[in-house]
Amino acid sequence: MATATDTQPAGIAAISRAVVAAAAELVENVERAMVGEAKVRTARGNAWDAIQADRARAQARDDMDALVRALLANGPRTGASAASQPAPPSVPRSTDTMAATRESAG
């Protein structure tokens, strides 16, 4: 024999499902009004964005792998190959040179 208390939890669940469904519909309508029909996020759009991001990460990883392979193929720089490289420009250290630079600039 069913009593009124046996049906109450199902009624509360049905009411809460209805409230959640109404809230979701309200949010969807507000989103459509705010951003426009064409910019509403969908599961398909989210999946496509994820695919594009995965492809971009894979391309970046492939580019880095190719760079590392190229660096390893050239071998490490030895003393002889480093000596053949031009020296970096030197920075004047003396106060006379610095004073001359200030006078010519100003």
N, C-alpha and C positions, 0 to 999 in steps of 0.2 A: 504494500500500500504506500503510495507516494504522498509525501507531505509537502507543505509550502516551502520548507527549508531545503528540501532536496532539489528544487528547481531554481532556487535563488542564485547559486554560484554560476549556473549556465546563463542566467539573465544578466548578471554582472559582467561576465565575459563577453556576452553579445553587445552590451552597451559600450564596454571599453573598446571593442573592435570597431564599432560604429564611430566612436569618437576619434580613434586613430585614423580611420579611413577618411573621415571628414576633414581632419587636420591635414592629411597628406594631399587631399584634393585642393584645399585652400592654398597650401604652399605651392603646389603646381600652378594654380591660376595666378598667384602673385608673381611667380617667376616668369611666366609667359608675358604678363603685363609689364614687368620691369625690363626684361632683356630682349623681348621680342620672340616671335615664334621660331625664327631660324636659329637662334642662339641657345635654345633650351637644351640642356645636357641630357643625353640619352645613354643607355647602356651601350648601344652601338658606337656612339661618338666617343665614349670613354674607352672602349676597347680599341678603336682605331688610334686614339691618342697614345695608348699604351704600346701598341704595335710600332708606331712611329718613334716613340722614345726608345724602345728596344733596338730598333734599327740604327738609330743615331748612336747609341752606346756601342753597338757592335762595330759600326764604322770607325768610331774613335779608337776602339780597342785594336782593330785591324791596322789603323794608321800608326798607332804606337808600336805594335809588333813589327811592322815594316821598318820603322825608324830604328828600333833596337837591332833588327837583323842587319840593316845597313851599317850601323855603328860597329857591330861585331865583325862584319865582313871586312871593314877597313883596318881592323886591328887596333891595339892600343898605341898611343903616341909614344914614341921612344925619344931618347935625347937627341938623336940625329934629326928626326922629323920635327921635333919641337924647335930645334935650332934654326931650321929653314923657314920657320914662320916669322913674319915681321914682329918686331918688339912693339909693345903698346906705347903710346905716346907718353913721354915723361911729364911730370908736373913740376913746375919751378918751385924750388925750396928756399932759395936765398931771399933775404929781405930786400936786397938791392933789386932783384928781378921783380919782386912784388911791388916795390915802390915805383919802378919804371912802368909797370903795367898800369898802376893807378894813375900816374901822370899822363900817360898817353890816352887813357880812357876819359879823363875828366878834364 
